[in-house]
Amino acid sequence: MGTKFSQRTKTLHIAVELMDRFFLDKRAQAEPMTSRQVQVVMNTCFLIASKYDEIDDQLVFINDVQKYIQKRGESVKPTYTEVVETER
């Protein structure tokens, strides 16, 4: 996904670090996650990393990710609300 949206390598590293921190948090380990929840977390981490590290013309938005996932034909497409709630 990083290549598709022309994100820097550093942005992808930040996204992976955010995912690592999330999954190491005891609250995230309280109960098993579904594949949908994992997909939402991955996409949210990618979006947060993009906001944090990229310049304005390289920012990725929720609807961009949703369109990309839909084009790829993936069965799990996170909703806007799910991503916003996960960001909190």
C-alpha positions in Angstrom: 0.0 0.0 0.0 2.9 2.3 0.7 4.1 2.0 -2.9 0.7 2.7 -4.3 0.4 5.9 -2.4 4.1 6.9 -2.9 4.9 7.0 0.8 8.4 7.2 2.1 10.1 4.2 3.6 10.2 6.1 7.0 6.4 6.4 6.9 6.0 2.6 6.5 8.4 2.0 9.4 6.4 4.4 11.6 3.2 2.4 10.6 4.8 -0.9 11.6 6.0 0.6 14.9 2.5 1.8 15.7 1.1 -1.6 15.0 3.8 -3.2 17.2 2.9 -0.8 20.0 -0.8 -1.5 19.6 -0.4 -5.3 19.7 2.0 -5.1 22.7 -0.6 -3.1 24.7 -2.2 -5.3 27.3 -5.7 -3.9 26.4 -5.3 -5.1 22.8 -4.5 -8.6 24.0 -7.5 -8.9 26.3 -9.6 -10.8 23.7 -8.8 -12.3 20.3 -9.2 -10.0 17.3 -11.0 -10.9 14.1 -9.3 -10.5 10.8 -11.6 -7.4 10.2 -10.3 -5.8 13.4 -6.7 -6.5 12.4 -7.3 -5.0 9.0 -8.8 -1.9 10.5 -5.8 -1.5 12.9 -3.3 -1.9 10.0 -5.1 0.7 7.9 -5.4 3.1 10.8 -1.7 2.8 11.6 -0.8 3.5 8.0 -3.1 6.6 7.9 -1.6 7.9 11.2 1.9 7.4 10.0 1.1 9.2 6.8 -0.4 12.2 8.7 2.7 12.2 10.9 5.5 11.9 8.4 4.3 13.0 4.9 4.1 16.4 3.4 0.6 17.7 2.5 0.5 16.7 -1.1 1.4 13.1 -0.1 -1.2 12.6 2.6 -3.4 9.5 2.4 -7.1 9.8 3.4 -9.6 7.2 4.5 -11.5 7.3 1.3 -8.3 6.7 -0.7 -7.6 3.6 1.3 -11.2 2.4 0.9 -11.0 2.8 -2.8 -7.7 1.0 -3.0 -9.0 -2.0 -1.0 -12.1 -2.1 -3.1 -10.1 -2.2 -6.3 -8.0 -5.0 -5.0 -11.2 -7.0 -4.3 -10.4 -7.6 -0.7 -13.4 -8.8 1.4 -12.6 -6.6 4.4 -13.1 -2.9 3.8 -12.9 -0.8 7.0 -15.6 1.8 7.3 -14.9 5.5 8.0 -16.3 5.2 11.5 -14.2 2.1 12.3 -11.0 3.9 11.3 -11.9 7.1 13.2 -12.8 5.1 16.3 -9.5 3.2 16.1 -7.5 6.4 15.8 -8.8 7.5 19.2 
